[in-house]
Amino acid sequence: MAGEIAGAVAEDFRRARLQGRLQALALVAPLLFFILVTFAAPIAAMLTRSVYNPEFAEILPDTVAALGDWDRAGPPGEPVFAALAADLVRAREAGTATRAATRLNFEYAGGRSLLTQAAREAGNLKPPYTEAFAALDPRWRSVETWAAIALAGERFTATHYLAAADLRYAPDGGIIAEQEENQIYVTLFLRTLWVAGLVTLLTLILGYPVAYVLAHLPLKMSNLLMILVLLPFWTSLLVRTTSWIVLLQGQGVINSLLVGIGLVPDAQRLELIYNATGTTVAMTHILLPFMILPLYSVMRTISPAYVRAAQSMGATPLVAFLRVYAPLTVPGAGAGALLVFILAMGYYITPALVGGRTGQLISNMIAYHMQSSLNWGLAAALGGVLLAGVLALYFLYARIVGIERMRLA
């Protein structure tokens, strides 16, 4: 009898637990769906676009198939040229030749005009097609041209990620470095890391004393000062960035003040804008609250008794701060640094307005390829590399925090 009662109680408990889980899932499901639609799906589409681009192969299928046996020792044979002529006739009738030409241009400078011209004349070409295409443009006899066509015809390719690392495929299929004048992306990534790291350090140096004062003032006074910290959030980012242009430009407030007090000659005004300096200064100001708030939230929970106990045991105020108080604020500093660094890595508006040529970050190049060059595959690859770097940083931080918690336990 007792066993039956215990079994019934256990069954009721399992049912109640299952029902509770289903209710929790029902409550979380709308948020989960929202995250999947607005966050996970766009990222997945971006990462897919960076390696998968079937457009060229779908527009010129016979040409891509005929190039499958090409040995790259020289220009392909007559069957490949004949297949290209037939594909271009169909593509021109369907209105898709321009899309194929645009895709080829991403792999081969001048490919758009080359393929567009051939598409216009394809209906008039007669065998032998090898000579007919060569008569249109001598580049049709070039191995480099056909290597680019073969590369554009690959549905799955790493060409965009190679470009993000300033590398490219050689005509023979090997991987080589880009020409020196075209090596820009590694420099932009390094500049982005440098600026993000410098902004993080500056916000920590400036934000730590502010958070300390806020945490140790009476609540009424700290709440009043906290309004001043949060005030920038109530002002448009565009307005705040534009204000720095007024302050930092050659005839701006800061330069005029320095000239007025005699620190800088009028003919040698400082270049504080449209470079990395302007980007760093403006981003530091804009991201400073994101460092102060995590620090304040941690410092507010630290009891003053810890420092008093250290001083009662003979420690000087400086030693008590460095050995007792500062280590307790590491979680807040780490969270603030991670937040500021991630935001700085992907910042776009501020570098675009005040960065000039030497202050642009990788986010500005991603926007350029999305809006101007329309090379979405390369933009997706650059975004994928940036995403991988941010995730690696996050997991490194989580691991360090986890190890530190285990050590303290």
Buried (B, 14 or more C-beta within 10 A) or exposed (E): EEEEEEEEEEEEEEEEEEEEEEEEEEEEEEEEEEEEEEEEEEEEEBBEBBBEBEBBBBBBBBBBBBBEEBEBEEBBEEBBBBBBBBBBBBBBEEEBBBBBBBBBBBBBEEBBEBBBEBBEBBEEBEEEBBBBBBEBBEBBBBBEBBBBBBBBBBEEBBBBBBBBBBBBBEBEEEEEEBEEEEEBBEEBBEBBBEBBBBBBBBBBEBBBEBBBBBBEBEEEEBEEEBEEBEEBEEEEBEEBBBBBBEBBBEEBEBBBEBBEEEEBEEEEBBBBBBBBBBBBBBBBBBBBBBBBBBBBBBBBEBEEEEBEEBBEEEBEEEEBBEEBBEEBBEBBBBBBBBBBBBBBBBBBBBBBBBBBEEBBBBBBBBBBBBEEBEBBBBBBBBBBBBBEBBEEBEEEBEEEBEEBEEEEE
